[in-house]
Amino acid sequence: MKKESVRLTLLFHRIQQLSRDLNKYLNESLEEEDIYMSHWAVLFQLESNDGCMTQAELKERLNIEAPPLSRVIQKLVKLGYIEKNKSKDQRTNDITITRKGEERYPFWRKAIGEAEERLLEKLGTTGEKALEEHVLSLSRMVSEERRGS
């Protein structure tokens, strides 16, 4: 294996590790709560879309496979933060945030926001803009590669 190939493999491995570390860090910000980042992702998407989306929309928006998403939804239903009902066309489920979910949402948002802010403050405005540019660029490239463009 060429030395350059090893470097690239390590780079993407480091990105994967960063993703895991970031997820753990944000989960720690929710340790006083009964949800994790996987739950927060669903709740955030629902709240950002007037409190209701289909399960298919959530799957697409979160780029997550159906089985793990179903487990997250089941847990949130059990906790009473969301409701799951058959959609009008019966092919998917409508997922709706409940009153209990709406009441807890500001606490979760604050916990996540403070954790993110601590990191962004250390990164600085210039670093934040550069990181965002690189992340978006890499995301576009991955999408294009997956589509075969």
C-alpha positions as a Markdown table, in Angstrom:
| # | Residue | x | y | z |
|---|---|---|---|---|
| 1 | Met | 0.0 | 0.0 | 0.0 |
| 2 | Lys | 1.3 | 3.4 | -0.9 |
| 3 | Lys | 2.1 | 5.9 | 1.8 |
| 4 | Glu | -0.4 | 8.4 | 0.5 |
| 5 | Ser | -3.2 | 5.8 | 0.6 |
| 6 | Val | -2.4 | 5.1 | 4.2 |
| 7 | Arg | -2.6 | 8.8 | 5.0 |
| 8 | Leu | -6.0 | 9.1 | 3.3 |
| 9 | Thr | -7.3 | 6.0 | 5.1 |
| 10 | Leu | -6.2 | 7.5 | 8.4 |
| 11 | Leu | -7.8 | 10.8 | 7.6 |
| 12 | Phe | -11.2 | 9.3 | 7.0 |
| 13 | His | -10.7 | 7.0 | 10.0 |
| 14 | Arg | -10.1 | 10.2 | 12.1 |
| 15 | Ile | -13.3 | 11.7 | 10.7 |
| 16 | Gln | -15.2 | 8.6 | 11.8 |
| 17 | Gln | -13.6 | 8.8 | 15.2 |
| 18 | Leu | -14.4 | 12.5 | 15.5 |
| 19 | Ser | -18.0 | 11.7 | 14.7 |
| 20 | Arg | -18.1 | 9.2 | 17.5 |
| 21 | Asp | -16.4 | 11.5 | 20.0 |
| 22 | Leu | -18.7 | 14.3 | 19.1 |
| 23 | Asn | -21.7 | 12.1 | 19.6 |
| 24 | Lys | -20.4 | 11.0 | 23.0 |
| 25 | Tyr | -19.6 | 14.6 | 24.0 |
| 26 | Leu | -23.2 | 15.7 | 23.1 |
| 27 | Asn | -24.7 | 12.7 | 24.8 |
| 28 | Glu | -22.8 | 13.8 | 28.0 |
| 29 | Ser | -24.6 | 17.2 | 27.7 |
| 30 | Leu | -27.9 | 15.2 | 27.9 |
| 31 | Glu | -26.8 | 13.0 | 30.8 |
| 32 | Glu | -29.4 | 14.7 | 33.1 |
| 33 | Glu | -32.1 | 13.8 | 30.6 |
| 34 | Asp | -33.6 | 10.5 | 29.5 |
| 35 | Ile | -32.7 | 10.9 | 25.8 |
| 36 | Tyr | -29.6 | 10.5 | 23.7 |
| 37 | Met | -28.4 | 12.2 | 20.5 |
| 38 | Ser | -30.2 | 9.7 | 18.3 |
| 39 | His | -33.4 | 10.7 | 20.1 |
| 40 | Trp | -32.5 | 14.4 | 19.9 |
| 41 | Ala | -32.0 | 14.2 | 16.1 |
| 42 | Val | -35.6 | 12.9 | 15.7 |
| 43 | Leu | -37.0 | 15.5 | 18.1 |
| 44 | Phe | -35.0 | 18.3 | 16.5 |
| 45 | Gln | -36.3 | 17.4 | 13.0 |
| 46 | Leu | -39.9 | 17.2 | 14.2 |
| 47 | Glu | -39.6 | 20.5 | 16.0 |
| 48 | Ser | -38.1 | 22.1 | 12.9 |
| 49 | Asn | -41.0 | 20.8 | 10.8 |
| 50 | Asp | -44.0 | 22.1 | 12.8 |
| 51 | Gly | -43.9 | 19.0 | 15.1 |
| 52 | Cys | -44.9 | 16.4 | 12.5 |
| 53 | Met | -43.2 | 14.4 | 9.8 |
| 54 | Thr | -43.7 | 11.0 | 8.3 |
| 55 | Gln | -41.4 | 8.2 | 9.3 |
| 56 | Ala | -40.2 | 8.0 | 5.7 |
| 57 | Glu | -39.3 | 11.8 | 5.8 |
| 58 | Leu | -37.4 | 11.3 | 9.0 |
| 59 | Lys | -35.5 | 8.4 | 7.5 |
| 60 | Glu | -34.5 | 10.4 | 4.5 |
| 61 | Arg | -33.7 | 13.6 | 6.4 |
| 62 | Leu | -31.6 | 11.8 | 9.0 |
| 63 | Asn | -30.0 | 9.4 | 6.5 |
| 64 | Ile | -30.6 | 6.5 | 8.8 |
| 65 | Glu | -31.8 | 3.0 | 8.1 |
| 66 | Ala | -35.3 | 1.9 | 9.0 |
| 67 | Pro | -34.5 | -0.5 | 11.8 |
| 68 | Pro | -32.5 | 1.9 | 14.0 |
| 69 | Leu | -35.0 | 4.7 | 13.3 |
| 70 | Ser | -37.8 | 2.4 | 14.4 |
| 71 | Arg | -36.0 | 1.6 | 17.6 |
| 72 | Val | -35.5 | 5.4 | 18.3 |
| 73 | Ile | -39.1 | 6.1 | 17.6 |
| 74 | Gln | -40.3 | 3.2 | 19.8 |
| 75 | Lys | -38.2 | 4.6 | 22.7 |
| 76 | Leu | -39.5 | 8.1 | 22.2 |
| 77 | Val | -43.1 | 6.8 | 22.1 |
| 78 | Lys | -42.5 | 4.9 | 25.3 |
| 79 | Leu | -41.1 | 8.0 | 27.0 |
| 80 | Gly | -44.2 | 9.9 | 25.8 |
| 81 | Tyr | -42.3 | 12.5 | 23.7 |
| 82 | Ile | -43.8 | 11.5 | 20.4 |
| 83 | Glu | -46.8 | 9.8 | 18.9 |
| 84 | Lys | -46.8 | 7.4 | 15.9 |
| 85 | Asn | -49.9 | 7.0 | 13.8 |
| 86 | Lys | -50.6 | 5.6 | 10.4 |
| 87 | Ser | -50.6 | 8.3 | 7.7 |
| 88 | Lys | -53.6 | 9.0 | 5.5 |
| 89 | Asp | -52.2 | 6.9 | 2.7 |
| 90 | Gln | -51.4 | 4.0 | 5.1 |
| 91 | Arg | -47.9 | 3.5 | 3.5 |
| 92 | Thr | -46.0 | 5.2 | 6.3 |
| 93 | Asn | -46.4 | 6.6 | 9.8 |
| 94 | Asp | -46.9 | 10.1 | 10.9 |
| 95 | Ile | -44.6 | 11.0 | 13.8 |
| 96 | Thr | -45.8 | 13.9 | 16.0 |
| 97 | Ile | -44.2 | 15.5 | 19.0 |
| 98 | Thr | -46.4 | 15.4 | 22.0 |
| 99 | Arg | -47.2 | 18.1 | 24.6 |
| 100 | Lys | -44.7 | 16.4 | 26.9 |
| 101 | Gly | -42.1 | 16.5 | 24.2 |
| 102 | Glu | -42.8 | 20.2 | 23.5 |
| 103 | Glu | -42.4 | 21.0 | 27.2 |
| 104 | Arg | -39.0 | 19.2 | 27.4 |
| 105 | Tyr | -37.7 | 20.5 | 24.1 |
| 106 | Pro | -36.3 | 23.8 | 25.4 |
| 107 | Phe | -34.3 | 22.0 | 28.0 |
| 108 | Trp | -32.7 | 19.6 | 25.4 |
| 109 | Arg | -32.1 | 22.5 | 23.0 |
| 110 | Lys | -30.4 | 24.5 | 25.7 |
| 111 | Ala | -28.2 | 21.5 | 26.8 |
| 112 | Ile | -27.1 | 20.8 | 23.2 |
| 113 | Gly | -26.7 | 24.5 | 22.4 |
| 114 | Glu | -24.4 | 25.1 | 25.3 |
| 115 | Ala | -22.3 | 22.1 | 24.5 |
| 116 | Glu | -22.0 | 23.1 | 20.8 |
| 117 | Glu | -21.2 | 26.7 | 21.9 |
| 118 | Arg | -18.3 | 25.6 | 24.1 |
| 119 | Leu | -16.7 | 23.9 | 21.1 |
| 120 | Leu | -17.4 | 26.7 | 18.6 |
| 121 | Glu | -16.0 | 29.3 | 21.0 |
| 122 | Lys | -12.7 | 27.3 | 21.1 |
| 123 | Leu | -12.7 | 27.0 | 17.3 |
| 124 | Gly | -13.3 | 30.7 | 16.8 |
| 125 | Thr | -15.3 | 32.4 | 14.0 |
| 126 | Thr | -12.8 | 31.8 | 11.3 |
| 127 | Gly | -12.3 | 28.1 | 12.3 |
| 128 | Glu | -16.0 | 27.6 | 12.5 |
| 129 | Lys | -16.6 | 29.0 | 9.0 |
| 130 | Ala | -13.7 | 26.9 | 7.5 |
| 131 | Leu | -15.0 | 23.8 | 9.2 |
| 132 | Glu | -18.5 | 24.3 | 8.0 |
| 133 | Glu | -17.2 | 24.9 | 4.4 |
| 134 | His | -15.1 | 21.7 | 4.5 |
| 135 | Val | -17.9 | 19.6 | 6.0 |
| 136 | Leu | -20.5 | 20.8 | 3.5 |
| 137 | Ser | -18.0 | 20.3 | 0.6 |
| 138 | Leu | -17.1 | 16.8 | 1.8 |
| 139 | Ser | -20.8 | 16.0 | 2.2 |
| 140 | Arg | -21.6 | 17.1 | -1.4 |
| 141 | Met | -18.7 | 15.0 | -2.7 |
| 142 | Val | -19.8 | 11.9 | -0.9 |
| 143 | Ser | -23.4 | 12.4 | -2.2 |
| 144 | Glu | -22.1 | 12.8 | -5.7 |
| 145 | Glu | -19.9 | 9.7 | -5.5 |
| 146 | Arg | -22.8 | 7.7 | -4.1 |
| 147 | Arg | -25.0 | 8.8 | -7.0 |
| 148 | Gly | -22.2 | 8.0 | -9.5 |
| 149 | Ser | -22.0 | 11.6 | -10.7 |
